[in-house]
Amino acid sequence: MTSFAHLPYRPCAGVMLLNADGLVFVGQRLDSTLEAWQMPQGGIDPGEDPLDAAYRELWEETGVVREHVELLAAPEIELEYDLPDDLVGKVWKGKWRGQRQRWFLFRLNAGDDVIDIATAEPEFRAWRWIDPRELPEVIVPFKRTLYIDILRIFAEPLGIAEPGEA
């Protein structure tokens, strides 16, 4: 087994986007044949503020502009995940072992008509709204713990019990 501990984590911003009903946006990646869904996320450019990166990634992946969302939470917590060993050399040209992510919670203040995944560089082939508690079940297995942590961090503004609580 090869160790990738010497590789750094890719700085990344992630977005949990809620609709008026408290459901979360998830998209199915174009570059995967897995029946897996994820929330918008992507790299933070050198010198870029993480919140600005979150707004940019939201727009690049969903077509939603910052004027159509309200920031609900922006914790200073960074979460990390490691790629499975078989993906390290294939993703991001082997430069990163995984991602170090800052997550932001936004509420969409417009209708579904402002969502357009057919962006300039599309990332998703389909999208839908789901109950936040479903997130760990629909994500790729290697990100499941990360998504449970995200639910724990946003449990209060989401109005849900933390994972594992009754």
C-alpha positions in Angstrom: 0.0 0.0 0.0 1.4 3.4 -1.0 1.4 6.2 1.5 0.3 9.6 0.3 0.7 11.3 3.7 3.4 13.6 2.2 0.9 15.2 -0.2 -1.0 18.3 1.0 -4.7 18.8 1.2 -6.4 20.9 -1.5 -8.0 24.1 -0.1 -11.7 24.0 -0.9 -15.0 25.7 -0.2 -18.2 23.8 0.1 -21.8 25.0 -0.1 -24.9 23.6 1.6 -27.7 25.3 -0.3 -31.2 25.1 1.3 -34.5 25.9 -0.4 -37.5 27.5 1.4 -38.6 24.0 2.5 -35.3 23.3 4.3 -34.2 20.7 1.6 -30.6 20.6 0.4 -29.4 20.9 -3.2 -27.4 17.9 -4.4 -26.0 17.2 -7.9 -24.8 14.1 -9.7 -21.2 14.6 -11.0 -20.7 14.4 -14.8 -17.3 12.6 -14.4 -18.7 9.7 -12.3 -20.9 6.8 -13.2 -21.6 6.2 -9.5 -25.2 6.8 -8.3 -23.7 9.3 -5.9 -24.8 12.9 -5.2 -22.8 15.8 -3.7 -23.2 19.4 -2.7 -21.4 22.2 -4.6 -17.7 22.5 -3.7 -14.4 23.4 -5.3 -10.9 24.7 -4.9 -10.1 28.0 -3.3 -7.7 30.0 -5.6 -4.5 31.3 -4.1 -5.3 34.5 -2.2 -9.0 34.0 -2.6 -11.3 34.5 0.5 -13.1 31.2 1.3 -16.5 32.9 1.3 -15.8 34.4 -2.1 -14.8 31.0 -3.3 -18.0 29.5 -2.0 -20.1 32.1 -4.0 -18.0 31.5 -7.1 -18.3 27.7 -6.8 -22.0 28.0 -6.3 -22.3 30.1 -9.4 -20.0 27.9 -11.5 -21.8 24.7 -10.6 -25.4 25.7 -10.2 -25.8 29.0 -12.0 -27.0 30.6 -8.8 -25.7 34.1 -8.2 -25.0 35.6 -4.7 -27.9 37.9 -5.0 -30.2 34.9 -4.9 -28.8 33.5 -1.6 -28.7 34.4 2.0 -25.7 33.4 4.1 -27.0 31.5 7.2 -23.7 30.1 8.7 -20.0 30.4 8.0 -18.1 28.5 10.7 -14.4 28.8 11.0 -14.0 25.0 11.1 -12.0 23.2 8.4 -12.8 19.6 7.6 -10.6 17.2 5.8 -11.1 14.0 3.8 -8.6 11.7 2.0 -9.2 10.3 -1.4 -9.1 6.5 -1.7 -5.5 5.4 -2.7 -6.7 4.4 -6.2 -7.9 7.9 -6.9 -4.9 9.9 -5.6 -3.0 9.7 -8.9 -6.0 10.3 -11.1 -7.7 13.3 -9.5 -6.0 16.8 -9.5 -3.0 15.3 -11.4 -1.8 13.6 -8.2 -1.0 16.9 -6.5 -3.3 16.5 -3.5 -4.2 13.6 -1.1 -7.7 15.0 -0.4 -9.3 18.2 0.5 -9.3 20.6 3.4 -12.7 22.3 3.3 -14.6 25.3 4.7 -18.3 24.9 4.5 -21.0 27.6 4.1 -24.7 27.3 4.6 -26.9 29.4 2.2 -30.6 29.7 1.7 -31.9 30.1 -1.8 -34.2 33.2 -1.9 -35.5 32.6 -5.4 -37.3 29.8 -7.2 -35.8 26.7 -8.8 -35.8 28.5 -12.1 -32.5 30.3 -11.1 -30.7 26.9 -10.9 -29.0 26.0 -14.2 -26.5 23.2 -14.1 -25.7 23.6 -17.8 -23.0 26.1 -16.9 -19.9 27.1 -18.9 -18.0 24.2 -17.4 -20.7 21.8 -16.2 -20.0 19.5 -13.2 -23.4 17.9 -12.7 -25.6 15.8 -15.0 -28.6 16.0 -12.7 -29.8 17.7 -9.5 -32.5 17.4 -6.9 -33.5 18.6 -3.4 -33.2 16.1 -0.5 -33.7 16.1 3.2 -30.4 17.0 4.9 -30.4 13.8 6.9 -30.2 11.8 3.7 -26.8 13.3 2.7 -24.6 10.6 4.3 -26.6 7.9 2.3 -26.2 9.5 -1.1 -22.6 10.6 -1.1 -19.6 8.5 -2.2 -18.6 6.3 0.7 -15.2 8.0 1.2 -16.9 11.3 1.9 -19.6 9.9 4.3 -17.8 10.8 7.5 -17.3 14.3 6.1 -21.0 14.8 5.4 -21.9 13.5 8.9 -19.5 16.2 10.3 -21.2 18.9 8.1 -24.6 17.9 9.4 -23.3 18.1 13.0 -21.8 21.6 12.4 -25.1 22.9 10.8 -27.5 20.9 13.0 -28.8 24.0 14.8 -29.4 26.3 11.8 -30.9 23.2 10.0 -33.2 22.5 12.9 -32.2 18.9 13.0 -30.8 16.6 15.7 -27.1 15.9 15.3 -26.4 12.6 13.6 -26.6 9.8 16.2 -29.0 11.8 18.5 -32.6 10.9 18.9 
